[in-house]
């Protein structure tokens, strides 16, 4: 895909069966969306970043180290923390 994005695991894609004369929709690919899962442990927030296709399959980017995604944490309208995601 454009920008270096590639599917993580083919196992993420559901199998489909196509019979002769029929058509089937295979929901993979773009548009890609970003997902962040947040967990809390005491005063620490753990943020897990993922990129998913329309079928919820995972994607990664070979250029991920050039410009990792950034985040900002707000309390109301006030920014209280920010940083970049680390891969791995």
Secondary structure as the mmCIF struct_conf table of DSSP 4:
data_model
#
loop_
_struct_conf.conf_type_id
_struct_conf.id
_struct_conf.beg_label_comp_id
_struct_conf.beg_label_asym_id
_struct_conf.beg_label_seq_id
_struct_conf.end_label_comp_id
_struct_conf.end_label_asym_id
_struct_conf.end_label_seq_id
HELX_RH_3T_P HELX_RH_3T_P1 UNK A 2 UNK A 4
STRN STRN1 UNK A 5 UNK A 7
BEND BEND1 UNK A 8 UNK A 8
HELX_RH_3T_P HELX_RH_3T_P2 UNK A 10 UNK A 12
BEND BEND2 UNK A 13 UNK A 13
HELX_LH_PP_P HELX_LH_PP_P1 UNK A 14 UNK A 15
TURN_TY1_P TURN_TY1_P1 UNK A 20 UNK A 21
BEND BEND3 UNK A 29 UNK A 31
HELX_LH_PP_P HELX_LH_PP_P2 UNK A 32 UNK A 32
STRN STRN2 UNK A 33 UNK A 41
TURN_TY1_P TURN_TY1_P2 UNK A 42 UNK A 43
STRN STRN3 UNK A 44 UNK A 52
TURN_TY1_P TURN_TY1_P3 UNK A 54 UNK A 55
BEND BEND4 UNK A 56 UNK A 56
STRN STRN4 UNK A 58 UNK A 61
TURN_TY1_P TURN_TY1_P4 UNK A 62 UNK A 66
BEND BEND5 UNK A 67 UNK A 67
STRN STRN5 UNK A 70 UNK A 75
TURN_TY1_P TURN_TY1_P5 UNK A 76 UNK A 77
STRN STRN6 UNK A 78 UNK A 84
#
